[in-house]
Amino acid sequence: MPKDEANASDNILVTEIWRYPVKSMMGERLPEASLGENGIPGDRAWAVRDEKRGGIRGAKKIPQLMDMQASSQDNAPLITARDGQSVQALDANINSWLSEKLDHPVSLWPLVPPDQLDHYRRGAPDSDNPLEEFRTVMGRLPGEALPDFSDMPELLEFESPPGTYFDAFPILLLSQQSLDTMNALYEESVFDVRRFRPNILLDFEGSDAPFPEQSLIGKTVTIGTVELDIVSTCPRCSMTTHAFADLPKDTKIMRRLVEKTDGNLGVYATIKKPGQVKETDRLSLKTN
């Protein structure tokens, strides 16, 4: 068994669990979570709709979203702006409040049924050139390879898979080693976990692989009582470069990722068997 797979089967520790109640806003760290077939309940359960250009939008188009904090409440999240003001998602004035804070006309929506396809369709582009639009959203310069979305064809038409506000899949895993690798190689940038928004942060104890979670693609893993199918690497976009909280705007983040990892960081997963996961759980490879 290769060394990175040996580590994966014996020494992978869950160090952080994250939920993001509103798409593209800062999230909340959880000591434990239940995972259903659509991931962590309440994760990306709400999103803003662009009332100027149409369509559900995230921080790729409205980067100010990343400077807002969303925390779960009983039936809807509490949203806190950078100035410290907070409003609950079901407040009658939430749309006007958000539009003022974001300096852009928006409305806030919970998930709607997946058959309401118009709700999930992409809004009007900012460019008449589809390739230029895609490059801008994904943070790629001319001459840099674009991500391969051949296994996510619905994302060409929809902002997210209908019935969800996920970028692509319900769970994102990232290793501390991947962040450490990028920080060691490119000291002028800060590869902070908050820029990359994983649901589960892993520590591959004793591994010398620079991006060890990539070895899990195509495998089924168990964490706690949850089984996950690791289905794809995670293509990164312009969101990772935006300023929010104490992190500065840094377009070099994408340049370095393209240079070192073809623009990818972390891996996507689907839920094969729902269950519980908590910090300090260990990941193991499921064998047939």
N, C-alpha and C positions, 0 to 999 in steps of 0.2 A: 504494500500500500504506500503511495507517495506520502512524503512527510506532511504536506499541507492537509491531506485527507486524514491522516492519523491524528493530527491536531484537531481536525473538525469533528472526529468521532469521540474524542476524549476530553478535550480541554477548551471548549467554547463556552464562555460565560455571558449571560445576559446582564448588562450593566445599567441600561436605561430603557424605559418604555415610554413612548410619547403618543399623545392624541392631539389632533388639530381640529377643534370643533367647527371652525369656519375655514373654508378653503383659502389658503395663502396667508392667513393670519398666524401669528405666533401661537404655539400650542401649550400644552401642559404635560408635565412629567407625572407618570403614574407608578406606584410601587408594584401594582399587579393589574392585570386586565383579563377579561373574558374575550375570546375571539370567536365570532360566528363566521358564517360563510362570506360575509361582507366585511370582515376585519374587526377592528375594535369598535364596539357600539359607540356612536357619537362622533366617530372620526370622519372629518369632511362631510358632516351631516347638513351643513349650510354653506351657501355661496352667494356672492353678489352677482347681479345681472347688470350689465352695462346699458343704461337707458339712453345713451347717445348712439352707440354703435350696434347695440343689440348683442344678445348672447351672454351666457354665463362667462364670467371673466375671473382670472386669477392675477397674480402679481407679474406674469409675463407682460400683461397689458396695463395693469394698474399697480405699479410697484409700491405705492403708498400703503397698500393692504398689509405689507409685511411689517409695518411699524405699529400695527394694532394687535392687541392681545385678546384671545378668546378663551374663556374658561367655562367648563360645563356647569350647568345648573340642573334642576329637576327636569324641566321640559324644554329648555332652550338656553343657549349660551349667553353669558355676560360678556360684552365687548368693551374693551378699555382702549381709549385713544392715547396717543403719546403724551397729551397734556394731562392725563390722569382722569379725565371724565369717563364715566361708564354708563352704558345703556343696555338693557336686556333686549334680546333679539325680538321678543314679542311686543315690545313697547310700540304704541301707536305712532310715535314719531321717529322710529328707527331709520326709515329710508331718508328722510330729510337730514337727520343727524349724521348718518354715514356719508351722504353726499357732500355735506359741508366739510366734514373732517378729511375726506378724500379729495376734495376740490374737483369732484367729477360726479355727474348724476348717476346714481345706482339705486337698486332695490335689493333687499335681502330675501333670500328664498331658502326654505327647507327643501329636502329631496322631494321630487314629485315622481309619480309612477313612470317606469321605463318606456311605456307606450306613448308618452307625451314627447315625441321626438323633437318637435320644434323647440321645446324648452332647452334641449341639450345641443342643438345645432350651433355651429360656430357663428359668431357675429361678423359684421362687415369687416373686411381687412383694412389695414392702414395703407396698403400699397396695392397698385394695380398689377404688380409683378408677384405671382405666388411664390416663386423661389426666393425673392428678396424678403418677402414677408416671413417665410419659414426660417431663413437665416437669422433675421432679427430676433424672432421669438426664441430660437434655440441658441442665440448668442454666438453664432459662427461667422467668421469673416470670409470674404471671397477667397477661394483656394483651400479652405478647410473643409474636410469631409462632413457631410450632414449625417445625422443619426439614421439608422435603418429602422423604420417602423413597419416593416413587412409583416411582423407578427401582431401588429396592432392596427389593422386597416380601418377600423371604425373611427380612429382618431383623425383621419383625414376629413371626415364630415362633421364629427361631433367634438365638442370641447372636452368631454369625458365620456366614458362608456355610459350609455343611457341607464338611468336609475341610480347613478353614483356621481359624486364629484371628485373621484380619484383621477389623477393624471392618466393612469393606465390600469394598475392592479391594486388590490386592497391592502397589501402589506409591503413595506420597504424595509430591508435590513441593510445595515452598514456596520463596518468594523472600525474599531478604534485604530487598528493598524493602518487602514487606508488613510485616515486623517493624519496620523503620525507620519506616514510616508510622504504625503504631500507637504506637510509643514516642514519636514526635514529638508526636502528638495528645494523648496521655494520659500525661504524665510521672510521675504518681503510681503507675503500674503498670509492671511489668517484663515486656515481651513477649519472653521468652527462647526461643530455638529449642528448648530442652529441654522446654518446656511443650507444644509442638505436634508433636513426634515425627515429623518428615519422614524419608523414606528418602533424599531428595536435596534439598539446599539449593542454590538457584540465585542467581546475581547477574546481573540484567539490566543490564549495563553501559551507562551513558548514558541509561537510561530514566527519564522523569519520571512514568510511570504509577504510581499509589499501590499497586496490587495487580496487577502485570503478568502473573502466571501465569494469571489468569482469562481472558486473551485466547486461551489455548491450548486451551480446552475445545472439543471437537469436532474437533480436529486430530490428525494423526499427526506425531510428532517423532522425530528421531534423536539419540541421545547415545552417543558412541563407536560401537559396532557394534550397539547396541540400538535397536529401534523400539518406541515407546510410543504407544498411543491414549489421549489425554487425555479422560476420559469424564464427569467431574463435578466440581463444586466440593465442598469438604469441610466438612460441617456440624460445628461444634464442640460439645463437651459439657462437663459439670462437671469432667472430668479436668483441664482447663486451669487450674482455679482452686485446685487442691490444693497444700499445702505439701510440698516434698521437697527433699533436699540443702540448698542455701543459699537456696532460693526460698520466700517466705512464702505462706501461704494468702491468696488475693486474689479475692474474688467479683466485684470490679469488672472483672476480665478479661472475663467473659461479658457484663456490662452494656455494656462498650465495644464488644465485637464485634457484639452485637445492634444497637447504635446505629449503627455505621459500616458493617458488612458483612452485615447480616441473620444474624449468627452464624456466618459462614463464614470459613475461612482456609486457603489452599492448594488443591491440586487432586489428584484421584485419577486413576490411570492403570492400564491393563491392558497386558500385554506382547504386542505383535504379533509381534516377532521377537526371540528371545533373543540375548544377546551379552554383551560386556564394557563396563563403564563405570568411569571413574576420575576422581578429582579433577583439575581443569584441563581436562577434556573440554568441548567446546562443544556446545550444543544447536542443532539446525537443524530447520526445518519441512520435512517430506517433501512433495515435489510429485509429482503424478501425470503 
